[in-house]
Amino acid sequence: MMRLPTISKATFAACLLTLAAFTPVCGQRNGPTRVADARGPQAAPRPQAQQGGAPAWFPLDARLQEHTDKVLKFWEFHSGKIQRYRCDFSRWEFDKTFDPRHFVTFAKGKIQYAKPDKGLFEVTELHQGRKQAGGTIGYTLQKETDLEKWICDGKTVFEFDHRNNRVIERPIPPELQGQEIVQGPLPFLFGAKAAQIKQRYWVRVDPGKAKQGDQSVFWIEAVPKRREDAANYEQIDVVIPDDDKFLPKAIILHHRGGARTTFEFSNREHDWNDTLEKLQIWQRAFYNPKTPKGWKRFREPLAQQPAAQPAARGPQPAPRVGRQVPRGPQAPPSR
């Protein structure tokens, strides 16, 4: 079970990848149940929101509220200590207008982070689904021009535009630099500060989703209160294994119209020991990245960028009932 220490104000870790628009296959094969399947076509629909935007499960009963508060504070305590982080990710994009049973795109990539505001997000493999004769879905490996990559050094976001062979520099407004970067859309991977999350979201730990296979997890559901957040997604689910690392293993974004994007994180590491780190070789990836040969570099004036989003103005844990995750779309084949 989770061990809850005495919580002091933890250092707030922030990362620009929480600002990224988590924006992706191959023939179908049988595969193991994944977190990505938990919101598949077989899953029950989410309860309708109350008038005023609050979800049907709000307010929480006293025991579940206390349990949720403890989980959020423990998450804040742990994430606040992270200095460096890296992982691989898989991403599934679903849209019922495409096909209610299959994902539209599948992607693989990597994420890197250095406290407080340096990040790298890169899609290294992307597969696009297309409808074929007979109602089947075929998946095609996309060209490099369709891949995504960006790097943030804390003051500038460098977007690698493969389609036009250029690197676009986008300065970050001074008020959003450094620790204020957590005012972006998703303060979840490293900016898990309990008070801010509760300020911006109706949030609960779902007691009916305490298991993923044989593993105990904390399945956090968050519904946005702010208009700016609600314009991007209706709900976010964050799945955290109940282990010593307490690092999210999946994030699911539920968009309007029934679409959703699922991220699963693997090979998660933080604050590892590496002699190369003494030479800061790893962190050099975040500083003034090189322009690929044959590419051009373009610096976008700050005035052309969208206006920064304004900042938004707590007994025993509740019983948890394990539940087998229903199967959803089949996994893409190994490459």
C-alpha positions as CSV (number, residue, x, y, z in Angstrom):
1,M,0.0,0.0,0.0
2,M,1.0,3.6,-0.5
3,R,3.1,5.0,2.3
4,L,2.0,8.6,3.1
5,P,4.8,10.7,4.7
6,T,4.4,13.9,6.6
7,I,4.1,16.4,3.8
8,S,5.9,19.7,3.8
9,K,5.8,22.2,0.9
10,A,7.7,20.4,-1.8
11,T,9.7,22.1,-4.4
12,F,7.4,22.6,-7.4
13,A,8.7,20.8,-10.5
14,A,7.6,22.1,-13.8
15,C,8.1,21.1,-17.4
16,L,7.0,22.5,-20.7
17,L,6.0,19.2,-22.1
18,T,2.9,19.7,-20.0
19,L,2.1,22.5,-22.4
20,A,2.5,20.3,-25.5
21,A,-0.6,19.5,-27.5
22,F,-0.3,15.7,-27.0
23,T,-1.1,15.3,-30.6
24,P,0.5,8.5,-34.0
25,V,-0.2,1.5,-37.3
26,C,0.0,-1.6,-38.4
27,G,-2.0,-4.8,-38.9
28,Q,-4.1,-6.1,-36.0
29,R,-2.8,-8.8,-33.7
30,N,-3.9,-10.1,-30.3
31,G,-2.0,-8.5,-27.5
32,P,-2.1,-8.1,-23.7
33,T,-4.6,-5.8,-22.1
34,R,-3.3,-2.3,-21.9
35,V,-4.3,0.8,-20.0
36,A,-5.1,2.2,-23.4
37,D,-8.0,-0.3,-23.7
38,A,-9.6,0.8,-20.4
39,R,-11.6,3.5,-22.2
40,G,-12.1,1.4,-25.3
41,P,-15.5,0.9,-27.0
42,Q,-16.6,-1.6,-24.4
43,A,-16.1,0.8,-21.5
44,A,-19.1,2.3,-19.9
45,P,-19.8,6.0,-20.8
46,R,-18.8,8.6,-18.4
47,P,-21.5,10.1,-16.2
48,Q,-23.1,13.3,-17.5
49,A,-22.0,16.5,-15.9
50,Q,-24.2,18.4,-13.6
51,Q,-25.4,21.9,-14.4
52,G,-22.5,24.2,-14.0
53,G,-19.9,21.7,-15.3
54,A,-19.3,19.6,-12.2
55,P,-19.2,15.8,-12.9
56,A,-22.0,13.6,-11.6
57,W,-19.7,12.1,-8.9
58,F,-19.0,15.5,-7.3
59,P,-19.1,16.3,-4.4
60,L,-17.2,13.3,-3.0
61,D,-18.2,11.6,0.3
62,A,-15.9,12.4,3.2
63,R,-13.8,9.2,3.1
64,L,-13.2,9.3,-0.7
65,Q,-12.3,13.0,-0.4
66,E,-9.8,12.3,2.3
67,H,-8.3,9.4,0.3
68,T,-8.1,11.6,-2.9
69,D,-6.4,14.4,-0.9
70,K,-3.8,12.0,0.5
71,V,-3.0,10.6,-3.0
72,L,-2.6,14.1,-4.5
73,K,-0.3,15.3,-1.6
74,F,1.8,12.2,-1.9
75,W,2.1,12.7,-5.6
76,E,3.1,16.3,-5.0
77,F,5.7,15.2,-2.5
78,H,7.3,12.7,-4.9
79,S,7.1,14.6,-8.1
80,G,8.6,17.7,-6.5
81,K,11.8,15.8,-5.8
82,I,12.4,14.9,-9.5
83,Q,15.4,16.6,-11.1
84,R,15.7,14.6,-14.3
85,Y,13.3,12.3,-16.0
86,R,13.1,10.3,-19.3
87,C,10.8,7.8,-20.7
88,D,9.5,6.2,-23.9
89,F,5.8,6.6,-24.8
90,S,3.2,5.0,-27.0
91,R,0.2,7.1,-28.1
92,W,-3.2,6.0,-29.4
93,E,-5.6,8.4,-30.9
94,F,-9.3,7.4,-31.1
95,D,-12.1,9.1,-33.0
96,K,-15.5,7.5,-33.2
97,T,-16.3,9.3,-36.5
98,F,-13.4,7.3,-38.0
99,D,-14.3,4.0,-36.5
100,P,-15.7,3.3,-33.0
101,R,-13.7,0.1,-32.6
102,H,-10.2,1.1,-33.9
103,F,-7.7,3.8,-33.2
104,V,-6.9,6.3,-35.9
105,T,-3.2,6.7,-35.3
106,F,-0.5,5.0,-33.3
107,A,2.8,6.6,-32.4
108,K,6.0,5.9,-30.5
109,G,8.4,8.4,-29.1
110,K,10.4,9.7,-26.2
111,I,10.2,12.4,-23.5
112,Q,13.0,14.0,-21.5
113,Y,12.8,16.6,-18.7
114,A,15.3,18.6,-16.6
115,K,14.0,20.6,-13.7
116,P,12.5,23.2,-13.7
117,D,11.5,23.9,-17.3
118,K,13.5,22.0,-19.9
119,G,11.8,19.4,-21.9
120,L,12.0,17.3,-25.1
121,F,9.1,15.6,-26.9
122,E,9.7,13.6,-30.0
123,V,7.6,11.2,-32.1
124,T,9.9,8.7,-33.7
125,E,7.3,6.4,-35.3
126,L,3.9,7.2,-36.6
127,H,1.2,5.0,-38.2
128,Q,-2.0,6.2,-39.8
129,G,-5.2,4.2,-40.1
130,R,-7.2,4.2,-43.3
131,K,-10.5,2.5,-44.1
132,Q,-10.3,-0.3,-46.7
133,A,-12.7,-2.4,-48.7
134,G,-14.8,-4.7,-46.7
135,G,-14.8,-2.4,-43.6
136,T,-11.3,-3.4,-42.5
137,I,-8.7,-0.8,-41.3
138,G,-5.2,-0.7,-42.7
139,Y,-2.3,1.1,-41.1
140,T,0.6,2.8,-42.9
141,L,3.9,3.8,-41.5
142,Q,4.2,7.6,-42.1
143,K,7.2,9.5,-43.6
144,E,9.5,11.6,-41.5
145,T,7.6,14.7,-42.6
146,D,4.7,13.7,-40.4
147,L,6.7,13.3,-37.2
148,E,6.7,15.8,-34.3
149,K,9.6,17.1,-32.3
150,W,10.1,20.0,-30.0
151,I,12.6,21.1,-27.4
152,C,12.3,23.7,-24.7
153,D,15.2,25.3,-22.9
154,G,13.0,27.3,-20.5
155,K,12.9,30.5,-22.6
156,T,12.3,29.2,-26.1
157,V,10.4,26.3,-27.7
158,F,12.2,24.9,-30.7
159,E,9.8,23.1,-33.1
160,F,11.2,20.9,-35.7
161,D,9.0,21.3,-38.8
162,H,10.0,18.2,-40.9
163,R,7.5,19.0,-43.6
164,N,9.1,22.4,-44.4
165,N,12.7,21.6,-43.3
166,R,12.9,24.4,-40.8
167,V,13.4,24.9,-37.0
168,I,10.9,27.4,-35.6
169,E,11.9,29.3,-32.5
170,R,9.0,30.4,-30.3
171,P,10.0,32.6,-27.4
172,I,8.1,31.9,-24.1
173,P,6.5,35.0,-22.6
174,P,8.5,36.1,-19.5
175,E,5.5,35.5,-17.2
176,L,5.4,31.9,-18.3
177,Q,9.1,31.1,-18.0
178,G,10.5,29.0,-15.2
179,Q,8.1,27.7,-12.6
180,E,5.1,29.6,-14.0
181,I,5.1,27.1,-16.9
182,V,2.7,25.0,-14.9
183,Q,-0.1,27.4,-15.8
184,G,-0.2,25.4,-19.1
185,P,-3.0,22.9,-19.9
186,L,-1.7,19.8,-18.2
187,P,0.0,20.3,-14.7
188,F,0.2,16.5,-14.3
189,L,3.5,14.8,-15.2
190,F,5.8,16.9,-13.0
191,G,3.7,19.8,-11.8
192,A,1.5,17.7,-9.6
193,K,0.8,20.3,-6.9
194,A,-2.3,19.2,-5.0
195,A,-3.7,22.7,-4.3
196,Q,-3.4,23.8,-8.0
197,I,-4.9,20.7,-9.4
198,K,-7.9,21.0,-7.1
199,Q,-8.2,24.7,-8.0
200,R,-8.4,23.9,-11.7
201,Y,-10.2,20.5,-11.7
202,W,-12.9,18.5,-10.0
203,V,-10.8,15.5,-9.1
204,R,-11.2,12.1,-7.5
205,V,-9.4,8.8,-7.2
206,D,-11.8,6.4,-8.8
207,P,-12.3,3.6,-6.2
208,G,-13.7,1.3,-8.9
209,K,-10.4,1.3,-10.9
210,A,-7.9,0.1,-8.3
211,K,-6.4,-2.7,-10.5
212,Q,-4.7,-3.0,-13.8
213,G,-4.3,-6.7,-14.3
214,D,-2.4,-7.8,-11.1
215,Q,-1.1,-4.3,-10.3
216,S,-2.6,-1.9,-7.8
217,V,-3.0,1.6,-9.2
218,F,-4.5,5.0,-8.4
219,W,-6.8,6.0,-11.2
220,I,-7.2,9.8,-11.0
221,E,-10.0,11.5,-12.9
222,A,-9.9,15.2,-13.4
223,V,-12.7,17.4,-15.0
224,P,-11.6,20.9,-15.9
225,K,-13.2,23.9,-14.2
226,R,-11.6,26.6,-16.3
227,R,-13.1,27.5,-19.7
228,E,-9.6,27.5,-21.3
229,D,-9.0,23.9,-20.2
230,A,-12.5,22.7,-21.0
231,A,-12.0,23.9,-24.6
232,N,-9.2,21.3,-25.0
233,Y,-10.6,18.3,-23.2
234,E,-13.6,17.2,-21.2
235,Q,-11.6,15.0,-18.7
236,I,-8.1,13.7,-18.0
237,D,-7.4,10.3,-16.5
238,V,-4.0,9.8,-14.9
239,V,-3.0,6.2,-13.9
240,I,-0.3,5.9,-11.2
241,P,1.0,2.5,-10.1
242,D,1.0,2.0,-6.3
243,D,4.8,1.5,-6.0
244,D,7.9,3.2,-4.8
245,K,8.4,5.3,-7.9
246,F,4.9,6.7,-8.0
247,L,5.3,7.8,-11.6
248,P,2.3,8.0,-14.0
249,K,2.2,5.1,-16.4
250,A,-0.6,6.5,-18.5
251,I,-2.5,9.7,-19.2
252,I,-5.8,9.6,-21.1
253,L,-7.3,12.8,-22.6
254,H,-11.0,12.7,-23.4
255,H,-11.9,15.3,-26.0
256,R,-15.3,16.6,-27.1
257,G,-17.3,14.5,-29.5
258,G,-16.1,11.2,-28.0
259,A,-12.5,11.4,-29.2
260,R,-9.6,10.6,-26.9
261,T,-5.8,10.4,-26.8
262,T,-4.0,7.8,-24.7
263,F,-0.4,8.0,-23.6
264,E,1.4,5.1,-22.0
265,F,4.9,5.6,-20.6
266,S,7.6,2.9,-20.4
267,N,11.3,2.7,-19.4
268,R,10.6,5.5,-16.9
269,E,13.7,6.8,-15.2
270,H,14.4,9.7,-12.9
271,D,17.5,11.0,-11.2
272,W,19.6,8.1,-12.4
273,N,23.4,7.9,-11.7
274,D,25.5,8.4,-14.8
275,T,29.1,9.6,-15.0
276,L,28.2,11.4,-18.2
277,E,25.9,13.6,-16.2
278,K,29.0,15.1,-14.6
279,L,29.8,16.5,-18.0
280,Q,26.2,17.6,-18.5
281,I,26.2,15.8,-21.8
282,W,22.6,14.7,-21.4
283,Q,21.3,18.2,-20.6
284,R,23.0,19.7,-23.7
285,A,20.1,18.4,-25.7
286,F,18.0,21.2,-24.3
287,Y,20.3,24.1,-25.2
288,N,20.1,25.8,-28.6
289,P,19.6,22.6,-30.6
290,K,21.4,22.4,-33.9
291,T,19.7,23.1,-37.2
292,P,19.7,19.9,-39.3
293,K,21.8,20.1,-42.5
294,G,19.8,21.7,-45.3
295,W,17.2,23.2,-43.0
296,K,16.4,26.8,-42.2
297,R,15.8,28.5,-38.9
298,F,13.0,30.9,-38.3
299,R,12.3,32.9,-35.1
300,E,8.7,33.8,-34.6
301,P,8.1,37.2,-33.0
302,L,6.6,37.0,-29.6
303,A,3.7,39.2,-30.7
304,Q,2.5,36.6,-33.2
305,Q,2.0,34.0,-30.5
306,P,-1.4,33.4,-28.8
307,A,-1.9,35.3,-25.6
308,A,-0.7,33.3,-22.5
309,Q,-3.5,31.6,-20.6
310,P,-4.3,33.4,-17.3
311,A,-3.6,31.7,-14.1
312,A,-6.5,30.2,-12.3
313,R,-7.6,32.0,-9.0
314,G,-7.7,18.2,1.3
315,P,-10.0,8.2,8.3
316,Q,-9.0,5.3,6.3
317,P,-8.9,5.3,2.5
318,A,-12.2,4.5,0.8
319,P,-12.7,0.9,-0.1
320,R,-11.2,0.0,-3.5
321,V,-12.7,-2.6,-5.7
322,G,-10.5,-4.3,-8.3
323,R,-11.9,-4.6,-11.8
324,Q,-10.7,-6.4,-14.9
325,V,-10.0,-3.9,-17.6
326,P,-12.1,-4.7,-20.7
327,R,-10.3,-5.4,-24.0
328,G,-10.2,-2.7,-26.6
329,P,-8.4,-2.4,-29.9
330,Q,-5.7,-4.9,-30.6
331,A,-2.0,-3.9,-30.2
332,P,0.0,-3.1,-33.3
333,P,2.6,-5.7,-34.2
334,S,6.2,-5.5,-33.0
335,R,8.6,-3.9,-35.3
